[in-house]
Amino acid sequence: MSRSTVARIDLDALRNNYRTACERAGSAKAMAVVKADGYGHGIAPIASALADVAPKYAVACIEEARAIRSAGLAQPVVLLQGVHAADDLADCVRHNFEPVLHGERQLDWLEQGGYAPYIWLKVNTGMNRLGFRPKELPAVMARIAQMGTGTQVLGFVSHYACADDAGSAMTATQTAAFEAATSFWPALMKSVGNSAAHFISGQPLFDWSRPGIMLYGGSPIVGKTGPELGLEPVMTLEAPLITTREVNAGESVGYGGAWVAEHDTRMGMVAIGYGDGYPRHAGTDTPAAVGGRRIRLIGRVSMDMLAVDLSNAPEAREGDPVELWGRTVGVDEVASCAGTISYELLTGITSRVPRISC
Ligand SMILES: Cc1ncc(COP(=O)(O)O)c(C=O)c1O
């Protein structure tokens, strides 16, 4: 019998969330963003579960695209960071990967004998991470045409810096810069919006949206949870209660004696810790649940376990599964208690935790 700390992956919830993305995307198509191992859920089962509905996938790097092909899936895969080496262009030809080229070095590789049938160009509209500046685009397009290799520019990609903030003025500035920069090539496709753009007006989705976190049920908007946006949690992170005990008023629990019982308290230890990717910064009062009842963490999270106050769940027994996040406790809630975002929590679950699709 092995440790029953698991991440249960609800593939129906995933498909429902993808359907929500498509409904909200209107006339735009939605490329399913499955990078970072499907946001920590497992890229192969996630991509496979969307295979009959998603016309394209998007990943960060070619290793992730290869994992999609290894799963036997044939849809085009967009490489959001393009290629990291000239040699990788050969795989783009072989496997129908669509690199998003963002800089001169990648153009050099294309020019120096490399070839990719289909590419996208990243436009830097103000985020200043990657991409060509709008004024550079005409020269870049001319350079690609002069290569004479038949490489086809499918379209233009950009990314919002403040997509999660409905009140940000930067979004409109970026949209205007993108529309102006790409207006010379009206027949080419455009893609800017990620999950937030499916919920916030003023973030046009153009031809292709790129939903990521919303597929997994996490919220892309500050101050809202996924369920509040009609999204279903895909991952339920669960670990067993491995002991229960009474601590007396005045006794402390765990490293640093960081939590001290104000009164006699029934508590339990749960077999999950930061070695599993549960955030160490989730402090006392971070919610969890057992038997459908909400309980709270107490003290510091250890590498392999954490402590919970069972006052609110008197019927809880050793061996019972504790939900760290899922349907009773939202991952967005836990993220907020840990001072981070659901993206980091979901992608941070380590390989020690088996993912079980259901
Ligand atoms: C370029 C790009 N597009 C789309 C996404 C998906 O974003 P989200 O998960 O907020 O939907 C990301 C995520 O980091 C990204 O980097």
The ligand as an ORCA input file, in Angstrom:
! r2SCAN-3c Opt
* xyz 0 1
  C       2.240     33.826    -24.501
  C       1.190     33.225    -23.623
  N      -0.037     33.045    -24.109
  C      -1.025     32.509    -23.357
  C      -0.794     32.145    -22.048
  C      -1.926     31.597    -21.230
  O      -2.215     32.509    -20.200
  P      -3.340     32.189    -19.121
  O      -2.882     30.990    -18.393
  O      -3.374     33.395    -18.241
  O      -4.583     31.965    -19.865
  C       0.464     32.334    -21.495
  C       0.730     31.950    -20.097
  O       1.668     32.249    -19.445
  C       1.498     32.884    -22.298
  O       2.735     33.081    -21.832
*
